[in-house]
Amino acid sequence: MTRPRPKPANRRMQDYRDRLRRAGLRPVQLWLPDTSSTTFMRKARAQARAIARGDRAGEELQDFIDAATPWTEA
């Protein structure tokens, strides 16, 4: 008795996507910063230093965050 051949990976993925669409979902593609890039690390380091120094920009950002999240002060 021979076993049926498995579906190719691209067909299995298409079937999976079709099932998700039938369930009312849709695909979304997200583009995120490459956290391993030197540019990202340099910017992150500069922002961390600015916050540590208490730069006005850092204070403004914290004020914005505090205003946008009133539930933290119950």
C-alpha positions as CSV (number, residue, x, y, z in Angstrom):
1,M,0.0,0.0,0.0
2,T,1.5,3.3,-1.0
3,R,1.2,6.4,1.0
4,P,-0.1,9.6,-0.6
5,R,2.7,12.1,-1.5
6,P,2.9,15.0,0.9
7,K,1.9,18.4,-0.5
8,P,4.7,20.8,-1.4
9,A,5.5,23.4,1.2
10,N,4.2,26.3,-0.9
11,R,0.8,24.5,-1.4
12,R,0.6,23.8,2.4
13,M,1.3,27.4,3.1
14,Q,-1.4,28.6,0.6
15,D,-3.9,26.2,2.2
16,Y,-3.1,27.6,5.6
17,R,-3.5,31.2,4.4
18,D,-6.8,30.3,2.7
19,R,-8.1,28.8,6.0
20,L,-7.1,32.0,7.9
21,R,-8.9,34.1,5.3
22,R,-12.0,32.0,5.6
23,A,-11.8,32.5,9.4
24,G,-12.1,36.3,8.7
25,L,-8.4,37.1,9.1
26,R,-6.2,39.0,6.7
27,P,-2.4,39.1,6.3
28,V,-0.5,42.1,7.5
29,Q,3.2,42.8,6.8
30,L,5.1,44.7,9.4
31,W,8.5,46.4,8.8
32,L,10.5,46.9,12.0
33,P,13.8,48.5,12.7
34,D,16.8,46.2,12.3
35,T,17.9,46.2,15.9
36,S,21.2,44.6,15.0
37,S,22.2,47.4,12.7
38,T,24.9,49.9,13.9
39,T,22.7,52.8,12.9
40,F,19.9,51.6,15.2
41,M,22.3,50.9,18.0
42,R,23.8,54.4,17.7
43,K,20.4,56.1,17.7
44,A,19.2,54.0,20.7
45,R,22.4,54.8,22.6
46,A,22.0,58.5,21.9
47,Q,18.4,58.5,23.0
48,A,19.3,56.6,26.2
49,R,22.0,59.1,27.0
50,A,19.6,62.0,26.4
51,I,17.1,60.5,28.8
52,A,19.8,59.8,31.4
53,R,21.0,63.4,31.1
54,G,17.5,64.7,31.6
55,D,17.4,66.5,28.3
56,R,14.3,68.7,27.8
57,A,13.3,66.4,24.9
58,G,13.4,63.5,27.3
59,E,11.2,65.4,29.8
60,E,8.8,66.3,27.0
61,L,8.5,62.7,25.9
62,Q,7.9,61.6,29.5
63,D,5.2,64.3,29.9
64,F,3.5,63.0,26.8
65,I,3.7,59.4,28.0
66,D,2.3,60.4,31.4
67,A,-0.6,62.3,29.7
68,A,-1.4,59.5,27.4
69,T,-1.5,56.9,30.1
70,P,-3.7,58.2,33.0
71,W,-4.6,54.7,34.1
72,T,-1.2,54.2,35.7
73,E,-2.2,56.7,38.4
74,A,-5.3,55.0,39.9
